[in-house]
């Protein structure tokens, strides 16, 4: 059983850093090579597959995609058969508008592919919490979170909050995938 999870957010918010930390701290036999195609904030995607266990004789895999905030046409297929989403918010004060724009763009793309935002499993990751002038968590949550949505503070470049984010999204998508599979 395979679940597809998309990490999205504004440029330089830490989407690639999340996948890099997961790749670095996961045993080689449980992960694929890390494909980094969107270098330097340009349009593109990164990809990592993790084998997370076996249940009822089925191998459980997570396909993780980190997308550019611009979602060019060639990335549209990534939104097909999506199981969950991680929105990586940037805690820099000057990036507040970029966070809102990236979330609105992601919601638009999801709607184009028939998803209802309020029903899609989603985790909000508040990244770059180590910044001395980071936007208050309460402000980011008020701007970006749905009611009851899991929120994880993180410093992805240090691996902080990365596995917690993955656990939260897996907790949301795996039961749904098992039920529909």
C-alpha positions in Angstrom: 0.0 0.0 0.0 1.4 3.4 -1.0 0.3 6.8 0.1 1.2 10.0 -1.7 2.0 13.0 0.4 2.8 16.5 -0.9 4.8 19.1 1.0 4.0 22.6 -0.2 4.6 26.1 1.0 6.3 29.3 -0.1 9.8 29.2 -1.7 12.6 28.5 0.8 10.2 27.6 3.6 11.9 24.3 4.2 10.2 21.7 2.1 13.4 20.3 0.7 15.0 20.5 4.1 12.3 18.2 5.4 12.9 15.6 2.8 16.7 15.9 3.3 16.4 15.4 7.1 14.1 12.4 6.6 16.5 10.9 4.0 19.6 11.5 6.3 18.0 10.0 9.4 16.3 7.0 7.8 18.1 3.6 7.3 19.1 3.1 3.7 17.0 -0.1 3.4 13.9 1.9 4.3 14.3 4.8 1.8 14.8 5.6 -1.8 17.4 7.9 -3.2 16.5 11.6 -2.7 15.6 13.2 -6.0 16.1 17.0 -5.8 14.9 18.6 -9.0 13.9 22.1 -7.9 17.3 23.5 -6.9 17.6 27.2 -5.8 13.9 27.9 -5.4 13.0 27.4 -9.1 10.0 25.4 -10.2 10.3 21.7 -9.7 9.8 19.0 -7.2 11.8 16.7 -4.8 10.9 13.1 -4.2 11.6 10.5 -1.5 10.0 7.2 -0.8 10.0 5.7 2.6 9.1 2.1 3.6 7.3 2.5 6.9 6.4 -1.0 7.8 4.3 -4.1 7.0 0.6 -4.6 8.0 -1.5 -7.6 7.0 1.3 -8.7 4.7 1.3 -5.4 2.8 4.4 -3.1 2.7 3.4 0.4 3.7 5.2 3.1 1.7 5.0 6.9 1.7 5.8 8.8 -1.4 6.8 12.3 -0.4 6.9 15.1 -2.9 8.1 18.6 -2.1 6.7 21.1 -4.7 7.6 24.5 -5.8 5.0 27.1 -4.7 4.4 27.9 -8.4 2.9 24.5 -9.4 3.8 24.7 -13.1 1.8 22.6 -15.5 4.3 19.7 -15.5 3.7 19.2 -11.8 -0.1 18.9 -12.1 0.1 15.0 -12.1 1.5 15.1 -8.6 -1.8 16.2 -7.4 -3.6 13.2 -8.8 -4.4 10.4 -6.3 -3.1 12.5 -3.4 -3.6 11.1 0.1 -2.4 14.0 2.2 -0.6 17.4 2.4 1.9 19.0 4.6 2.0 22.8 4.4 5.4 24.1 5.4 5.0 27.7 6.7 7.9 30.1 6.7 8.3 31.9 10.1 10.1 34.9 8.7 8.0 38.0 9.4 8.4 39.3 5.9 7.1 35.9 4.5 3.6 36.1 6.0 1.9 37.2 2.7 3.9 34.5 0.8 2.6 31.9 3.2 -1.0 32.9 2.6 -0.5 33.1 -1.2 1.2 29.6 -1.3 -1.7 28.1 0.7 -4.3 29.7 -1.5 -2.4 28.4 -4.6 -2.3 24.9 -3.1 -6.0 25.0 -2.3 -6.7 26.1 -5.9 -4.7 23.2 -7.3 -6.4 20.7 -5.0 -9.8 22.0 -6.1 -8.8 21.6 -9.7 -8.2 18.0 -9.1 -11.5 17.4 -7.2 -10.3 17.6 -3.6 -12.2 19.4 -0.9 -9.7 21.3 1.2 -11.7 20.7 4.4 -11.6 16.9 3.9 -8.0 16.3 2.8 -5.7 15.1 5.6 -3.3 18.0 6.2 -0.6 19.0 8.7 0.6 22.5 9.2 4.3 22.7 9.9 5.6 25.9 11.4 9.1 25.9 10.2 12.1 28.0 11.1 11.0 28.4 14.7 14.6 29.1 15.7 14.5 32.6 14.2 14.8 35.3 16.9 12.0 37.4 15.2 9.8 34.4 14.1 6.1 35.2 13.6 4.2 34.1 16.7 2.8 30.6 16.4 -0.6 31.9 17.2 -0.5 34.3 14.2 0.6 31.6 11.8 -2.1 29.2 13.1 -4.8 31.9 12.8 -3.7 32.7 9.2 -3.1 29.2 7.9 -4.7 26.4 10.0 -8.1 24.7 9.7 -9.9 24.0 13.0 -8.5 20.9 14.6 -5.6 20.6 12.1 -2.4 19.1 13.6 0.3 21.8 13.9 4.0 21.0 14.4 6.7 23.5 15.2 10.0 22.7 13.4 13.5 23.6 12.5 13.8 21.4 9.4 17.5 22.2 8.8 18.3 20.7 12.2 15.8 17.8 11.8 13.6 19.2 14.6 9.9 18.5 14.1 10.5 16.7 10.8 9.7 13.2 12.0 6.9 14.5 14.2 5.3 16.1 11.1 5.7 12.8 9.2 4.1 10.9 12.0 1.1 13.3 12.1 0.4 13.1 8.4 0.9 9.3 8.4 -1.5 9.0 11.3 -4.1 10.8 9.2 -3.6 9.1 5.8 -2.7 5.5 6.6 -6.1 4.6 8.2 -7.9 6.2 5.2 -5.7 4.3 2.7 -6.2 1.0 4.5 -9.9 1.5 4.5 -10.1 2.4 0.7 -7.4 -0.1 -0.3 
